[in-house]
Amino acid sequence: MSDHPAPPPAPTTGTEVPQPGAARKLVAVLLGLTAVVTLMLCAFALPSVNGGPHRVPIGVSGPQAAAQSLQKTLDGDEWNVTVYDSVEALTSAVEDREITGGLVLAPEGVDVYTATAGAPMAGSALTALANSVAAEQQTKPTLHELAPFPEDDPRGAGFSSAALPLVFGGMIPAVLLTRLFPGHAGLRTRLAGAALFSLFAGASVAAFLQWGTGSLAGDYGITALGLSLGMAALSLTFIGLEALTGMAGFGIGAAVMMLLGNPLSGLGTGPYWLPGGWAAVGQLLPPGASGSLLRANAFFDGTGAGAPALVLTAWVVLGLALILIADRRGAKAVRTGAASAKPAAPVPSV
């Protein structure tokens, strides 16, 4: 063994040596963030750029020859035209949400029937179409609004602004509850918390939109329950994804709802303003279904609420199924851990 003392450590210059692979990791992170920003731009910009009337269902009534001629002229990529025998039949179809509006032809002019609360952009496009038809007769159209937004919010601004709160109303409680009550031990607490939060938040949002901004009409209790169902569909699904697959699953679910569900919800325009395939996808995701359910309950006395309510119920069932699977898996892991930690029985001495 040498008696020489160990050499002193080399003096540091104050400049840290980069970790191996740090440059590659930085490049990967930057490329990933760029891809996320680009995807967000595509998700929000493409529906707007490609927005417009896409097979919007409308009705036409009047003298049979004139109505059928107009149907033949309009029926195509923008309008899906149905001829009705009478004004009463056409207006009933609008109120039952079979069509978004209609034109009634008469020798003295054109009457246009709209339901702005059901499809705002389609209603505006139909009014513009009525102006063109009336101009050919050298008259002006007479507008009849069958389902308007409330007087306190005639443009539906408050209704349209509910899109992001509906998404974050499901996402934020899932994150907070997961942080506060982590692991298998807190899973059932997270489930109860998400369900209760959905009820409280649905009641609060409905009250604010109905009485605070005057943006909603209809029965408050039904509207609040519909909003609660939408928030439960999101929060329970997020909690189930996190419990079963960790934060990676939560992140994928959040990306789908933010990048697809929100821009394709059609909350501000109505679903007919999006291309057919995009509109269908949007209505199958919780934000779109929540918006359609809110529209039906708030302005049409529940007409058309069945399909979006069924979609949201299916998402709630999916979330509960994920939570149940995660709960059983966690319970099994706890039992396995307890069994492995149990001390072995002592060997009796001879």
C-alpha positions in Angstrom: 0.0 0.0 0.0 1.5 3.3 -1.1 2.1 6.1 1.5 1.8 8.7 -1.2 -1.2 10.9 -0.7 -3.9 10.9 -3.4 -3.5 13.6 -6.0 -5.8 16.6 -5.5 -8.9 16.7 -7.8 -8.4 18.7 -11.0 -9.7 22.3 -10.6 -13.0 23.0 -12.3 -13.2 25.9 -14.8 -16.8 26.7 -14.0 -18.0 25.4 -17.4 -20.1 22.3 -17.2 -19.4 19.6 -19.8 -22.6 18.9 -21.8 -24.2 15.5 -21.1 -23.9 13.0 -23.9 -26.9 13.1 -26.2 -28.2 16.4 -24.8 -28.1 18.0 -28.3 -30.2 15.1 -29.8 -32.7 15.3 -26.9 -33.0 19.1 -27.4 -33.6 18.7 -31.1 -36.2 16.0 -30.5 -38.1 18.1 -28.0 -38.1 21.1 -30.3 -39.3 19.1 -33.2 -42.0 17.6 -31.0 -43.2 21.0 -29.8 -43.2 22.3 -33.4 -45.3 19.4 -34.4 -47.8 20.0 -31.6 -48.1 23.7 -32.5 -48.6 22.8 -36.2 -51.2 20.2 -35.3 -53.1 22.7 -33.2 -53.1 25.2 -36.1 -54.3 22.5 -38.5 -57.0 21.4 -36.1 -58.4 24.9 -35.6 -57.7 26.4 -39.0 -58.8 23.7 -41.4 -62.5 23.5 -40.2 -62.7 27.3 -40.6 -61.1 27.4 -44.0 -63.3 24.5 -45.2 -66.4 25.8 -43.4 -69.5 26.5 -45.4 -72.9 24.9 -46.2 -72.4 21.2 -46.7 -75.7 19.4 -47.6 -77.6 21.6 -45.2 -81.2 20.3 -45.0 -83.7 22.9 -46.0 -87.3 22.9 -47.2 -89.1 24.6 -50.1 -92.9 25.1 -50.4 -95.2 26.9 -52.8 -96.6 26.2 -56.2 -95.6 22.7 -57.1 -93.8 23.6 -60.4 -91.9 26.5 -58.8 -90.9 24.5 -55.7 -89.7 21.5 -57.7 -87.8 23.8 -60.0 -86.0 25.5 -57.1 -85.3 22.1 -55.5 -83.7 20.9 -58.8 -81.6 24.1 -58.9 -80.4 24.1 -55.3 -80.0 20.4 -54.5 -76.3 19.6 -54.5 -73.2 19.9 -52.4 -74.4 22.9 -50.4 -78.1 22.2 -49.9 -80.2 19.1 -49.3 -83.7 20.3 -50.4 -87.1 18.8 -49.5 -90.4 20.0 -51.0 -93.3 20.4 -48.6 -96.9 20.6 -49.5 -97.7 23.5 -47.2 -96.2 26.2 -45.0 -97.4 24.4 -41.9 -95.6 21.2 -42.9 -92.4 23.1 -43.5 -92.5 25.0 -40.2 -93.2 21.9 -38.3 -90.2 20.3 -39.9 -88.1 23.2 -38.8 -89.4 23.1 -35.2 -88.8 19.3 -35.2 -85.2 19.9 -36.4 -85.7 17.8 -39.5 -84.5 20.8 -41.5 -82.7 24.0 -40.6 -85.1 26.3 -42.4 -86.9 26.8 -45.6 -88.3 29.1 -48.3 -91.9 29.6 -49.2 -92.5 30.8 -52.7 -95.5 33.0 -53.5 -96.4 35.4 -56.4 -96.1 38.4 -54.1 -92.7 37.4 -52.7 -90.6 34.9 -50.7 -90.9 34.0 -47.1 -87.8 32.6 -45.4 -88.2 30.5 -42.2 -85.0 30.1 -40.0 -84.0 28.6 -36.7 -80.9 30.6 -35.9 -80.4 28.9 -32.5 -80.2 25.5 -34.2 -77.7 26.4 -37.0 -76.5 30.1 -36.9 -74.3 30.0 -40.0 -76.8 27.9 -42.0 -79.5 30.4 -41.1 -77.4 33.3 -42.4 -76.7 31.5 -45.6 -80.3 30.6 -46.1 -81.3 34.3 -45.7 -78.7 35.2 -48.3 -80.1 32.6 -50.6 -83.6 34.0 -50.0 -82.4 37.5 -51.0 -81.1 36.1 -54.3 -84.3 34.3 -55.0 -86.4 37.3 -54.1 -84.2 39.6 -56.3 -85.2 37.5 -59.3 -88.8 38.4 -58.5 -87.8 42.0 -57.8 -89.1 41.7 -54.3 -87.6 41.4 -50.8 -87.9 38.3 -48.6 -89.9 38.3 -45.4 -88.0 36.7 -42.5 -89.7 34.5 -39.9 -87.5 33.4 -37.0 -88.8 30.1 -35.5 -86.0 29.5 -32.9 -84.1 32.6 -32.1 -81.4 33.1 -29.5 -82.7 35.0 -26.4 -83.1 38.8 -26.6 -80.2 39.3 -24.1 -77.8 37.5 -26.4 -79.3 37.6 -29.9 -76.0 36.5 -31.6 -75.5 33.5 -29.4 -72.1 34.7 -28.2 -72.4 33.3 -24.8 -73.6 29.9 -26.1 -70.6 29.7 -28.6 -68.1 30.6 -25.8 -69.1 27.4 -23.9 -66.9 25.2 -26.1 -63.6 25.5 -24.2 -65.1 25.5 -20.7 -66.9 22.2 -21.5 -63.5 20.6 -22.4 -61.6 22.1 -19.5 -64.5 21.3 -17.2 -63.7 17.7 -17.8 -59.9 17.9 -18.0 -59.0 20.1 -15.0 -60.8 18.2 -12.3 -59.3 14.9 -13.6 -55.8 16.4 -13.2 -56.4 17.9 -9.8 -58.1 14.8 -8.4 -55.4 12.6 -9.7 -52.8 14.8 -8.0 -54.6 15.0 -4.7 -55.8 11.4 -4.5 -53.2 9.4 -6.4 -52.8 5.6 -6.9 -55.2 2.8 -6.4 -56.1 3.9 -2.9 -57.5 7.2 -4.2 -59.2 5.8 -7.4 -62.7 5.6 -5.9 -62.3 9.0 -4.3 -61.4 10.4 -7.7 -64.5 8.7 -9.2 -66.8 10.2 -6.6 -65.1 13.6 -6.9 -65.5 13.7 -10.7 -69.2 12.7 -10.5 -70.0 15.4 -7.8 -67.9 18.0 -9.6 -69.9 17.3 -12.9 -73.2 18.0 -11.1 -71.9 21.2 -9.4 -70.2 22.5 -12.5 -73.2 21.7 -14.8 -75.5 23.6 -12.4 -73.1 26.5 -12.2 -72.5 26.9 -15.9 -76.2 26.6 -16.8 -77.1 29.2 -14.2 -74.4 31.6 -15.5 -75.4 31.2 -19.1 -79.1 31.3 -18.5 -79.3 34.1 -15.9 -75.9 35.8 -15.9 -75.6 36.4 -19.7 -79.1 35.5 -20.8 -77.7 33.2 -23.5 -80.0 30.2 -22.8 -83.7 29.6 -22.7 -85.6 26.4 -21.8 -85.8 24.5 -18.6 -82.9 25.2 -16.3 -82.9 21.8 -14.6 -82.8 19.8 -17.8 -80.1 22.1 -19.3 -78.0 21.7 -16.1 -78.3 17.9 -16.2 -77.3 17.9 -19.8 -74.2 19.9 -19.1 -73.3 17.7 -16.1 -73.6 14.6 -18.4 -71.1 16.2 -20.8 -68.6 17.0 -18.1 -68.9 13.6 -16.6 -68.3 12.0 -20.0 -65.0 13.9 -20.2 -63.8 13.7 -16.6 -64.6 10.0 -16.1 -62.9 9.1 -19.3 -59.8 11.1 -18.4 -59.6 9.6 -14.9 -60.1 6.1 -16.4 -57.3 6.6 -19.0 -54.9 7.9 -16.3 -55.7 5.1 -13.9 -55.2 2.4 -16.5 -52.4 3.8 -18.7 -50.8 6.6 -16.7 -50.3 10.2 -17.8 -49.5 9.0 -21.4 -53.1 7.8 -21.8 -54.4 11.0 -20.2 -52.2 13.1 -22.6 -53.5 11.3 -25.7 -57.1 11.7 -24.5 -56.6 15.4 -23.8 -55.0 15.9 -27.3 -57.9 14.2 -29.0 -60.5 16.3 -27.2 -58.6 19.6 -27.7 -57.4 19.1 -31.3 -60.4 17.2 -32.7 -63.3 17.5 -30.2 -63.2 21.3 -29.7 -62.8 22.6 -33.3 -65.1 19.9 -34.7 -67.9 20.5 -32.1 -69.8 22.9 -34.3 -70.9 24.8 -31.2 -70.7 28.2 -32.7 -71.7 27.3 -36.3 -73.9 24.2 -36.1 -72.7 20.9 -37.5 -73.8 21.5 -41.0 -71.1 24.1 -41.5 -68.4 21.5 -41.4 -67.6 18.9 -44.1 -69.7 15.8 -43.6 -67.0 13.4 -42.3 -65.6 16.0 -39.9 -69.1 16.9 -38.6 -69.8 13.2 -37.9 -66.6 12.8 -36.0 -67.2 15.9 -34.0 -70.7 14.8 -33.0 -69.3 11.5 -31.7 -66.9 13.2 -29.4 -68.0 14.6 -26.0 -67.5 18.4 -26.9 -69.7 18.1 -30.0 -72.3 15.9 -28.3 -72.4 18.2 -25.3 -73.0 21.2 -27.6 -75.8 19.5 -29.5 -77.4 18.4 -26.3 -77.2 21.9 -24.9 -78.7 23.3 -28.1 -81.6 20.9 -28.0 -82.4 21.4 -24.4 -82.0 25.2 -24.3 -83.8 26.2 -27.6 -85.9 23.2 -28.8 -87.6 21.8 -25.7 -85.4 18.7 -25.9 -86.1 17.9 -29.6 -83.1 16.1 -31.0 -81.6 15.5 -27.6 -81.7 11.7 -27.8 -78.6 11.1 -30.1 -76.2 13.4 -28.2 -77.4 12.1 -24.9 -76.7 8.5 -26.0 -73.2 9.5 -27.2 -72.4 11.1 -23.9 -73.8 8.1 -21.9 -71.6 5.8 -24.0 -68.5 7.9 -23.0 -69.6 7.8 -19.3 -69.9 4.0 -19.6 -66.4 3.8 -21.2 -64.9 5.9 -18.4 -66.5 3.7 -15.8 -65.3 0.6 -17.5 -61.7 1.9 -17.6 -61.9 2.8 -13.9 -63.3 -0.6 -13.0 -60.5 -2.4 -14.9 -57.9 -0.2 -13.3 -59.5 -0.8 -9.8 -59.4 -4.6 -10.2 -55.9 -4.5 -11.5 -54.8 -2.3 -8.6 -56.6 -4.5 -6.1 -54.8 -7.6 -7.6 -51.5 -5.9 -7.3 -52.1 -5.0 -3.7 -53.1 -8.6 -2.8 -50.0 -9.9 -4.6 -47.8 -7.5 -2.8 -49.3 -8.4 0.6 -48.8 -12.1 -0.1 -45.2 -11.7 -1.1 -44.5 -9.6 2.0 -46.0 -12.1 4.4 -43.2 -13.8 6.5 -42.6 -17.5 6.0 -43.9 -19.8 8.6 -41.1 -20.8 11.1 -39.7 -24.3 10.8 -40.4 -26.3 14.0 -37.3 -27.5 15.7 -36.7 -31.2 16.2 
